[in-house]
Amino acid sequence: MTSLVLTVIAPDKPGLVELLSQTIASNEGNWLESSMSRLAGKFAGILIVSVPENHADSLIEALQQLQSQGLKVVAERSTEADSPGESNNITLELIGHDKPGIVREISQALNRYSINVERLSTELVSGSMSAELLFKADAELTVPAGVDLDDLQQSLEAIANDLMVDITLN
């Protein structure tokens, strides 16, 4: 079996998931994991498909032909990287007034500690007491075993004060 990582984007309309799933099934593929959303009028997603090696090329070709129906698909064969060794999994929650640079500042700090972002979800929400937009982020992180979590917390708190956001690590 071969794993394919697919990214998809199209103008949002009913039937896109069915079109995609039918194409995968017709080529002996199995839909494993996915995350899809409507973003700014577009349907966008990422998914993992398992397919017998001898059907992988025909599936990739069939997916590329979906562009004629408005669905752009990029398919990449997966090559699982070696595990980085011992690590800790933590979550990061952030909320604060929206302003440019929040993701950049937090990701730079995480990179200094060689922390891998496994999943990141962000959104703008209306403040409960005002109509101001708040930026909210939730992330799942893999932290190398040697990283001092107290040091990481202090580093993120300093950034949080500068950005005027609240950050919680769990």
Secondary structure, 3 states (H helix, E strand, C coil): CEEEEEEEEEECCCCHHHHHHHHHHHCCCEEEEEEEEEECCEEEEEEEEEECHHHHHHHHHHHHHHHHHCCEEEEEECCCCCCCCCEEEEEEEEEEECCCCHHHHHHHHHHHCCCEEEEEEEEEEECCCCCCEEEEEEEEEEEECCCCHHHHHHHHHHHHHHHCEEEEEC
